[in-house]
Amino acid sequence: MKVCVLLSGGMDSVTALYAARLEHQVVAALSFDYGAKHNACELAFARLHAVKTGVPHQVVTLDFINELFDSALLRSGAAIPDGHYAEDTMKQTVVPFRNGIMLAIATGYAESIGAQALVIAAHAGDHAIYPDCREPFMLAMAAAMREGTYANIQLLRPFIATDKVGIARRGAALGIDYAQTWSCYKGQQIHCGVCGTCVERREAFVLAGLPDPTDYAQTPALPPPPASF
């Protein structure tokens, strides 16, 4: 099947790219520059892996999100919170309907280039905080994508029942160098080590029993998950 992979440059999407190449013909990788604090860091790795895999890469600029939306993830927003990635404070990093907007654009692009499906790397660890990463949302979007295109574009979500630990193990088996991916939402020169996405990344390598190749500014003890997690 001809597929287009949504490629942010983070661990999840990079793993999805390499995994998709084993089962499908990857005809494009699509990234979005929407004003997130860490966009520049991520996109550098998205471009790198697109080149490595020989996949045509497009970056779509969505300036209106940074200008009009309210989220700490955006350059126009508040500071990124520290702590466990499932804490309620991480809701500050939700960009309203981000995946809905990106999937709508990607669906039109996929049909335009003759792709039959999109691959998105949303995973089970996202479910606690991000409503547009949960399976009910994905099923609704998948239905809209099929019904709204002549090509009946499919939405492939290979990690929807997998957590970050499983993704790390999958990537290790694929030989991915995770030093060439980005997670930290703060978008500084190196990973901060204490924001929610850094905590999730650090925890994933520990639980997967894998060496963590990431350079962190701080590596304090990992915070415990909230009681409701």
Backbone as CSV, one residue per row, in Angstrom:
resi,resn,N_x,N_y,N_z,CA_x,CA_y,CA_z,C_x,C_y,C_z
1,MET,0.835,-1.191,0.000,0.000,0.000,0.000,0.877,1.251,0.000
2,LYS,0.478,2.240,-0.764,1.188,3.513,-0.777,0.719,4.352,0.408
3,VAL,1.671,4.771,1.261,1.301,5.512,2.464,2.112,6.793,2.593
4,CYS,1.521,7.728,3.314,2.193,8.962,3.712,2.308,8.934,5.231
5,VAL,3.497,9.188,5.762,3.731,9.144,7.204,3.777,10.562,7.762
6,LEU,3.018,10.798,8.832,3.127,12.062,9.545,4.392,11.995,10.390
7,LEU,5.339,12.856,10.080,6.687,12.763,10.644,7.055,14.037,11.374
8,SER,7.014,13.990,12.711,7.359,15.179,13.490,8.859,15.293,13.709
9,GLY,9.542,14.131,13.808,10.950,14.111,14.177,11.160,13.593,15.585
10,GLY,10.059,13.226,16.265,10.144,12.637,17.594,10.327,11.127,17.530
11,MET,10.501,10.505,18.681,10.723,9.064,18.745,9.609,8.276,18.055
12,ASP,8.374,8.657,18.339,7.231,7.873,17.867,7.108,7.899,16.350
13,SER,7.128,9.092,15.780,6.916,9.204,14.336,8.101,8.666,13.544
14,VAL,9.308,8.831,14.072,10.482,8.272,13.386,10.393,6.745,13.382
15,THR,9.981,6.173,14.501,9.808,4.725,14.556,8.717,4.281,13.580
16,ALA,7.634,5.043,13.518,6.551,4.716,12.588,7.034,4.748,11.140
17,LEU,7.901,5.702,10.822,8.442,5.793,9.460,9.218,4.537,9.095
18,TYR,10.133,4.132,9.972,10.972,2.970,9.664,10.151,1.679,9.669
19,ALA,9.172,1.582,10.562,8.322,0.397,10.605,7.439,0.323,9.359
20,ALA,6.930,1.464,8.922,6.044,1.481,7.745,6.760,0.998,6.496
21,ARG,8.058,1.276,6.405,8.824,0.861,5.223,8.892,-0.655,5.074
22,LEU,8.680,-1.381,6.160,8.727,-2.847,6.107,7.443,-3.443,5.541
23,GLU,6.338,-2.697,5.629,5.039,-3.233,5.223,4.405,-2.500,4.052
24,HIS,4.862,-1.291,3.783,4.205,-0.460,2.777,5.223,0.250,1.901
25,GLN,4.712,0.898,0.871,5.533,1.784,0.047,5.314,3.206,0.578
26,VAL,6.318,3.742,1.250,6.183,5.090,1.813,6.498,6.095,0.707
27,VAL,5.477,6.818,0.284,5.646,7.733,-0.851,5.881,9.172,-0.406
28,ALA,5.679,9.455,0.874,5.905,10.820,1.363,5.927,10.833,2.884
29,ALA,6.618,11.838,3.416,6.567,12.150,4.845,6.123,13.604,4.955
30,LEU,5.214,13.856,5.872,4.633,15.192,5.996,4.838,15.706,7.417
31,SER,5.416,16.903,7.522,5.650,17.541,8.813,4.909,18.867,8.869
32,PHE,4.702,19.358,10.088,3.986,20.618,10.270,4.791,21.553,11.175
33,ASP,4.931,22.784,10.744,5.557,23.834,11.539,4.431,24.766,11.974
34,TYR,3.976,24.586,13.222,2.780,25.290,13.672,3.056,26.241,14.833
35,GLY,4.335,26.500,15.089,4.691,27.459,16.121,4.963,26.858,17.475
36,ALA,5.161,25.541,17.535,5.525,24.922,18.807,6.934,25.338,19.205
37,LYS,7.179,25.416,20.503,8.485,25.819,21.001,9.599,24.891,20.501
38,HIS,9.264,23.634,20.274,10.272,22.646,19.884,10.226,22.285,18.405
39,ASN,9.438,23.011,17.609,9.310,22.681,16.188,10.652,22.613,15.470
40,ALA,11.495,23.612,15.686,12.771,23.660,14.955,13.634,22.453,15.292
41,CYS,13.633,22.049,16.572,14.431,20.890,16.991,13.914,19.614,16.340
42,GLU,12.608,19.434,16.370,12.005,18.236,15.789,12.183,18.184,14.275
43,LEU,11.905,19.282,13.612,11.921,19.282,12.154,13.293,18.968,11.584
44,ALA,14.338,19.345,12.293,15.690,19.017,11.829,15.855,17.503,11.733
45,PHE,15.306,16.772,12.698,15.413,15.317,12.676,14.422,14.696,11.686
46,ALA,13.284,15.325,11.495,12.354,14.837,10.476,13.016,14.882,9.102
47,ARG,13.668,15.987,8.820,14.369,16.112,7.526,15.480,15.073,7.413
48,LEU,16.226,14.876,8.496,17.331,13.924,8.484,16.848,12.516,8.158
49,HIS,15.766,12.076,8.786,15.293,10.711,8.566,14.593,10.564,7.217
50,ALA,13.996,11.618,6.724,13.439,11.562,5.380,14.560,11.353,4.357
51,VAL,15.658,12.060,4.549,16.815,11.892,3.660,17.390,10.490,3.791
52,LYS,17.538,10.018,5.030,18.095,8.685,5.260,17.290,7.590,4.580
53,THR,15.984,7.744,4.591,15.114,6.726,4.025,14.768,6.974,2.560
54,GLY,15.209,8.106,2.035,14.920,8.416,0.637,13.460,8.726,0.380
55,VAL,12.765,9.242,1.397,11.337,9.541,1.279,11.139,11.035,1.021
56,PRO,10.367,11.415,0.004,10.080,12.836,-0.218,9.437,13.456,1.021
57,HIS,9.897,14.649,1.370,9.477,15.273,2.628,8.910,16.652,2.364
58,GLN,7.742,16.909,2.934,7.114,18.217,2.829,6.857,18.771,4.226
59,VAL,7.092,20.076,4.390,6.789,20.754,5.647,5.689,21.777,5.379
60,VAL,4.583,21.655,6.100,3.459,22.577,5.957,3.508,23.578,7.107
61,THR,3.508,24.856,6.788,3.548,25.908,7.795,2.124,26.325,8.167
62,LEU,1.835,26.295,9.465,0.508,26.649,9.967,0.649,27.770,10.998
63,ASP,1.014,28.950,10.529,1.265,30.071,11.435,0.044,30.445,12.268
64,PHE,-1.139,30.201,11.728,-2.350,30.636,12.427,-2.519,29.942,13.781
65,ILE,-1.969,28.743,13.925,-2.115,28.033,15.195,-1.393,28.786,16.314
66,ASN,-0.162,29.193,16.061,0.589,29.958,17.068,-0.062,31.311,17.330
67,GLU,-0.679,31.879,16.315,-1.260,33.219,16.445,-2.614,33.214,17.156
68,LEU,-3.399,32.147,16.952,-4.788,32.164,17.397,-5.120,31.184,18.507
69,PHE,-4.317,30.159,18.693,-4.664,29.108,19.641,-3.986,29.341,20.999
70,ASP,-4.583,28.771,22.035,-4.051,28.898,23.389,-3.448,27.574,23.829
71,SER,-2.132,27.539,23.999,-1.445,26.338,24.460,-0.049,26.703,24.931
72,ALA,0.394,26.083,26.027,1.763,26.306,26.497,2.781,25.730,25.530
73,LEU,2.361,24.818,24.671,3.282,24.220,23.712,3.761,25.238,22.676
74,LEU,2.974,26.257,22.449,3.267,27.236,21.408,4.194,28.337,21.895
75,ARG,4.907,28.928,20.950,5.799,30.040,21.292,5.025,31.193,21.919
76,SER,3.762,31.341,21.554,2.931,32.417,22.087,2.329,32.080,23.445
77,GLY,2.587,30.861,23.946,1.948,30.405,25.167,2.810,30.534,26.413
78,ALA,2.292,30.001,27.487,2.969,30.041,28.785,4.128,29.051,28.817
79,ALA,4.829,29.013,29.953,5.973,28.116,30.102,5.519,26.655,30.133
80,ILE,6.385,25.780,29.636,6.121,24.350,29.646,6.221,23.829,31.084
81,PRO,5.213,23.082,31.567,5.288,22.554,32.933,6.257,21.379,33.043
82,ASP,6.849,21.222,34.219,7.681,20.055,34.519,6.824,19.011,35.225
83,GLY,7.338,17.787,35.295,6.650,16.739,36.031,6.314,15.543,35.177
84,HIS,5.538,14.621,35.743,5.154,13.409,35.035,4.250,13.749,33.862
85,TYR,4.384,13.002,32.779,3.640,13.313,31.560,2.135,13.077,31.678
86,ALA,1.689,12.354,32.717,0.254,12.119,32.896,-0.375,13.058,33.927
87,GLU,0.402,13.989,34.472,-0.149,14.956,35.421,-1.125,15.892,34.712
88,ASP,-2.109,16.380,35.462,-3.093,17.296,34.894,-2.449,18.567,34.344
89,THR,-1.300,18.957,34.926,-0.633,20.169,34.443,-0.233,20.058,32.978
90,MET,-0.030,18.817,32.491,0.361,18.636,31.089,-0.764,18.998,30.115
91,LYS,-1.989,19.139,30.628,-3.087,19.569,29.762,-2.831,20.957,29.195
92,GLN,-1.936,21.708,29.867,-1.577,23.030,29.354,-0.898,22.935,27.987
93,THR,-0.325,21.767,27.665,0.394,21.607,26.400,-0.493,21.118,25.266
94,VAL,-1.771,20.887,25.544,-2.686,20.478,24.477,-2.870,21.636,23.498
95,VAL,-2.687,21.359,22.214,-3.011,22.321,21.157,-4.385,21.914,20.625
96,PRO,-5.412,22.744,20.828,-6.773,22.325,20.527,-6.946,21.773,19.102
97,PHE,-7.404,20.535,19.038,-7.747,19.853,17.789,-6.581,19.761,16.805
98,ARG,-5.368,19.767,17.331,-4.180,19.732,16.474,-4.197,18.561,15.498
99,ASN,-4.438,17.354,16.002,-4.410,16.200,15.105,-5.537,16.232,14.089
100,GLY,-6.690,16.799,14.477,-7.778,16.926,13.515,-7.390,17.820,12.347
101,ILE,-6.758,18.942,12.673,-6.323,19.885,11.632,-5.259,19.246,10.742
102,MET,-4.277,18.628,11.356,-3.174,18.035,10.589,-3.639,16.859,9.741
103,LEU,-4.506,16.037,10.296,-4.996,14.894,9.525,-5.857,15.344,8.354
104,ALA,-6.620,16.410,8.526,-7.432,16.921,7.419,-6.531,17.378,6.268
105,ILE,-5.486,18.125,6.592,-4.546,18.580,5.563,-3.824,17.395,4.932
106,ALA,-3.368,16.480,5.779,-2.624,15.325,5.279,-3.480,14.430,4.396
107,THR,-4.764,14.345,4.699,-5.658,13.530,3.879,-5.763,14.102,2.469
108,GLY,-5.933,15.415,2.371,-5.973,16.036,1.046,-4.682,15.859,0.291
109,TYR,-3.566,15.975,1.015,-2.254,15.777,0.385,-2.086,14.346,-0.073
110,ALA,-2.467,13.399,0.772,-2.321,11.986,0.418,-3.107,11.646,-0.846
111,GLU,-4.339,12.107,-0.911,-5.132,11.808,-2.106,-4.526,12.478,-3.340
112,SER,-3.965,13.651,-3.155,-3.382,14.381,-4.282,-2.156,13.690,-4.868
113,ILE,-1.415,12.952,-4.038,-0.187,12.290,-4.527,-0.394,10.801,-4.795
114,GLY,-1.634,10.346,-4.700,-1.913,8.958,-5.011,-1.656,7.977,-3.885
115,ALA,-1.519,8.482,-2.655,-1.365,7.580,-1.509,-2.725,7.006,-1.133
116,GLN,-2.689,5.868,-0.488,-3.921,5.196,-0.078,-4.173,5.286,1.418
117,ALA,-3.164,5.691,2.166,-3.318,5.728,3.617,-2.350,6.711,4.247
118,LEU,-2.712,7.150,5.466,-1.831,7.947,6.310,-1.406,7.098,7.493
119,VAL,-0.176,7.303,7.950,0.323,6.639,9.153,0.548,7.707,10.212
120,ILE,-0.082,7.535,11.377,0.106,8.455,12.495,0.592,7.651,13.698
121,ALA,1.495,8.230,14.478,2.173,7.488,15.548,1.559,7.724,16.923
122,ALA,0.318,8.180,17.000,-0.344,8.329,18.302,-0.274,7.012,19.062
123,HIS,-0.006,7.096,20.371,0.176,5.862,21.135,-0.566,5.925,22.463
124,ALA,-0.592,4.778,23.160,-1.398,4.657,24.372,-0.978,5.632,25.461
125,GLY,0.287,6.006,25.519,0.745,6.943,26.528,0.170,8.337,26.357
126,ASP,-0.304,8.651,25.150,-0.893,9.963,24.881,-2.312,10.082,25.423
127,HIS,-2.943,8.951,25.707,-4.377,8.944,25.952,-4.792,9.737,27.191
128,ALA,-3.923,9.760,28.219,-4.299,10.395,29.484,-4.563,11.889,29.323
129,ILE,-3.821,12.541,28.440,-3.867,13.997,28.333,-4.482,14.491,27.027
130,TYR,-4.181,13.835,25.920,-4.515,14.390,24.599,-5.743,13.718,23.995
131,PRO,-6.899,14.398,23.981,-8.122,13.765,23.468,-8.049,13.418,21.984
132,ASP,-7.241,14.159,21.215,-7.170,13.876,19.781,-6.105,12.828,19.448
133,CYS,-5.664,12.094,20.481,-4.800,10.930,20.265,-5.502,9.629,20.649
134,ARG,-6.707,9.740,21.183,-7.421,8.566,21.663,-8.129,7.841,20.526
135,GLU,-8.352,6.551,20.725,-8.932,5.733,19.664,-10.333,6.172,19.233
136,PRO,-11.236,6.603,20.124,-12.530,7.088,19.628,-12.386,8.238,18.635
137,PHE,-11.459,9.158,18.931,-11.218,10.254,17.988,-10.645,9.718,16.686
138,MET,-9.672,8.810,16.780,-9.040,8.266,15.589,-10.047,7.508,14.718
139,LEU,-10.951,6.782,15.350,-11.973,6.058,14.586,-12.896,7.034,13.851
140,ALA,-13.255,8.133,14.532,-14.115,9.133,13.892,-13.399,9.805,12.725
141,MET,-12.120,10.150,12.919,-11.349,10.752,11.831,-11.161,9.769,10.686
142,ALA,-10.911,8.514,11.011,-10.726,7.498,9.976,-11.980,7.384,9.118
143,ALA,-13.138,7.426,9.766,-14.394,7.359,9.019,-14.564,8.579,8.122
144,ALA,-14.246,9.762,8.651,-14.359,10.992,7.854,-13.408,10.964,6.665
145,MET,-12.204,10.447,6.886,-11.222,10.377,5.802,-11.674,9.427,4.689
146,ARG,-12.217,8.294,5.085,-12.717,7.337,4.077,-13.878,7.936,3.302
147,GLU,-14.836,8.501,4.036,-16.056,9.004,3.395,-15.824,10.291,2.617
148,GLY,-14.790,11.021,2.990,-14.562,12.325,2.370,-13.597,12.329,1.207
149,THR,-13.141,11.149,0.791,-12.186,11.071,-0.322,-12.622,10.005,-1.319
150,TYR,-12.374,10.250,-2.596,-12.634,9.232,-3.620,-11.713,8.035,-3.425
151,ALA,-10.525,8.295,-2.900,-9.550,7.215,-2.706,-9.813,6.416,-1.429
152,ASN,-10.833,6.846,-0.648,-11.125,6.170,0.624,-9.855,6.035,1.478
153,ILE,-9.189,7.173,1.702,-7.923,7.189,2.432,-8.091,6.533,3.803
154,GLN,-7.189,5.602,4.124,-7.210,4.918,5.404,-6.308,5.626,6.417
155,LEU,-6.636,5.450,7.681,-5.806,5.992,8.761,-5.181,4.827,9.513
156,LEU,-3.885,4.658,9.354,-3.158,3.581,10.023,-2.540,4.123,11.300
157,ARG,-2.765,3.461,12.406,-2.285,3.913,13.714,-1.624,2.725,14.406
158,PRO,-0.415,2.381,13.988,0.232,1.142,14.433,0.550,1.081,15.922
159,PHE,0.613,2.240,16.599,1.012,2.251,18.003,-0.133,2.596,18.955
160,ILE,-1.363,2.589,18.475,-2.482,3.093,19.278,-2.679,2.274,20.555
161,ALA,-2.262,1.017,20.546,-2.386,0.171,21.741,-1.026,-0.097,22.389
162,THR,-0.018,0.660,21.974,1.359,0.474,22.451,1.802,1.707,23.228
163,ASP,2.576,1.513,24.295,3.086,2.668,25.024,4.497,3.019,24.543
164,LYS,5.074,4.025,25.152,6.390,4.518,24.738,7.471,3.453,24.924
165,VAL,7.291,2.613,25.920,8.250,1.531,26.152,8.259,0.581,24.955
166,GLY,7.082,0.217,24.498,6.985,-0.663,23.335,7.549,-0.032,22.085
167,ILE,7.340,1.269,21.939,7.888,1.977,20.774,9.408,1.986,20.834
168,ALA,9.967,2.239,22.024,11.424,2.235,22.168,12.006,0.873,21.803
169,ARG,11.367,-0.183,22.254,11.847,-1.528,21.930,11.725,-1.820,20.439
170,ARG,10.628,-1.373,19.845,10.436,-1.566,18.402,11.515,-0.832,17.624
171,GLY,11.791,0.403,18.004,12.812,1.185,17.324,14.194,0.597,17.472
172,ALA,14.483,0.082,18.668,15.783,-0.554,18.898,15.950,-1.760,17.990
173,ALA,14.873,-2.532,17.823,14.923,-3.693,16.940,15.131,-3.286,15.484
174,LEU,14.658,-2.088,15.149,14.822,-1.571,13.790,16.174,-0.881,13.583
175,GLY,16.945,-0.743,14.658,18.261,-0.117,14.553,18.228,1.395,14.521
176,ILE,17.168,1.999,15.033,17.052,3.457,15.024,17.971,4.068,16.081
177,ASP,18.680,5.105,15.694,19.511,5.859,16.630,18.640,6.956,17.232
178,TYR,18.174,6.735,18.460,17.262,7.694,19.065,17.940,8.985,19.493
179,ALA,19.256,9.039,19.419,19.931,10.327,19.621,19.557,11.294,18.512
180,GLN,19.076,10.751,17.406,18.665,11.561,16.258,17.149,11.738,16.225
181,THR,16.566,11.950,17.399,15.146,12.283,17.534,15.020,13.335,18.626
182,TRP,13.862,13.974,18.694,13.663,15.035,19.680,12.343,14.848,20.407
183,SER,12.353,15.069,21.726,11.128,14.976,22.528,10.819,16.247,23.307
184,CYS,11.815,16.910,23.853,11.625,17.990,24.822,10.762,19.125,24.271
185,TYR,9.703,19.443,25.001,8.782,20.497,24.568,9.374,21.897,24.717
186,LYS,10.441,22.045,25.504,10.977,23.389,25.743,11.801,23.909,24.575
187,GLY,12.299,23.009,23.726,12.975,23.435,22.513,14.277,24.171,22.734
188,GLN,15.029,23.784,23.758,16.323,24.403,24.009,17.417,23.638,23.265
189,GLN,18.664,23.936,23.560,19.747,23.315,22.804,19.863,21.821,23.068
190,ILE,19.569,21.398,24.305,19.516,19.975,24.625,18.227,19.707,25.399
191,HIS,17.863,18.437,25.514,16.671,18.066,26.270,16.796,18.538,27.724
192,CYS,15.714,19.106,28.265,15.771,19.617,29.635,15.843,18.484,30.660
193,GLY,15.178,17.365,30.383,15.200,16.218,31.282,14.100,16.204,32.320
194,VAL,13.326,17.296,32.450,12.344,17.377,33.527,10.928,17.704,33.076
195,CYS,10.724,18.127,31.837,9.364,18.371,31.357,8.677,17.025,31.115
196,GLY,7.371,17.049,30.900,6.625,15.812,30.748,7.133,14.900,29.651
197,THR,7.491,15.475,28.511,7.950,14.629,27.409,9.347,14.080,27.655
198,CYS,10.177,14.836,28.355,11.496,14.310,28.718,11.359,13.179,29.739
199,VAL,10.460,13.364,30.703,10.215,12.318,31.700,9.719,11.053,31.015
200,GLU,8.790,11.200,30.087,8.269,10.036,29.359,9.386,9.338,28.580
201,ARG,10.245,10.112,27.951,11.358,9.559,27.185,12.338,8.816,28.100
202,ARG,12.733,9.460,29.193,13.672,8.829,30.125,13.089,7.537,30.696
203,GLU,11.830,7.603,31.104,11.155,6.444,31.683,11.067,5.295,30.684
204,ALA,10.807,5.616,29.417,10.672,4.579,28.395,11.953,3.770,28.237
205,PHE,13.079,4.451,28.202,14.351,3.730,28.056,14.648,2.869,29.282
206,VAL,14.342,3.406,30.474,14.572,2.640,31.700,13.722,1.375,31.701
207,LEU,12.427,1.515,31.440,11.518,0.368,31.490,11.752,-0.612,30.350
208,ALA,12.264,-0.101,29.239,12.566,-0.990,28.103,13.895,-1.712,28.284
209,GLY,14.673,-1.289,29.287,15.976,-1.898,29.501,16.980,-1.547,28.434
210,LEU,16.856,-0.331,27.897,17.714,0.120,26.804,18.566,1.308,27.253
211,PRO,19.778,1.435,26.733,20.576,2.628,27.030,19.926,3.861,26.404
212,ASP,19.932,4.940,27.138,19.349,6.194,26.656,20.463,7.048,26.067
213,PRO,20.428,7.313,24.744,21.503,8.080,24.112,21.326,9.587,24.198
214,THR,20.295,10.033,24.918,19.926,11.446,24.929,20.806,12.255,25.878
215,ASP,21.151,13.440,25.451,21.885,14.388,26.294,20.864,15.271,27.008
216,TYR,20.813,15.186,28.340,19.848,15.953,29.136,20.562,17.021,29.962
217,ALA,19.900,18.143,30.158,20.443,19.182,31.032,20.376,18.748,32.488
218,GLN,19.325,17.994,32.849,19.149,17.510,34.214,18.620,16.080,34.174
219,THR,19.015,15.266,35.122,18.464,13.918,35.233,18.151,13.592,36.698
220,PRO,17.245,14.341,37.319,16.846,14.002,38.687,16.057,12.693,38.698
221,ALA,15.728,12.198,39.870,14.915,10.989,39.963,13.605,11.195,39.210
222,LEU,13.174,10.162,38.517,11.934,10.269,37.749,10.751,10.430,38.710
223,PRO,9.837,11.344,38.407,8.669,11.525,39.294,7.721,10.341,39.152
224,PRO,7.009,9.996,40.224,6.034,8.905,40.131,4.827,9.333,39.317
225,PRO,4.157,8.390,38.696,2.923,8.759,37.969,1.838,9.155,38.940
226,PRO,0.874,9.972,38.507,-0.238,10.343,39.393,-1.058,9.115,39.762
227,ALA,-1.768,9.197,40.872,-2.536,8.044,41.376,-3.577,7.571,40.384
228,SER,-4.087,8.492,39.573,-5.160,8.137,38.627,-4.641,7.542,37.338
229,PHE,-3.317,7.481,37.149,-2.735,7.043,35.879,-2.804,5.538,35.758
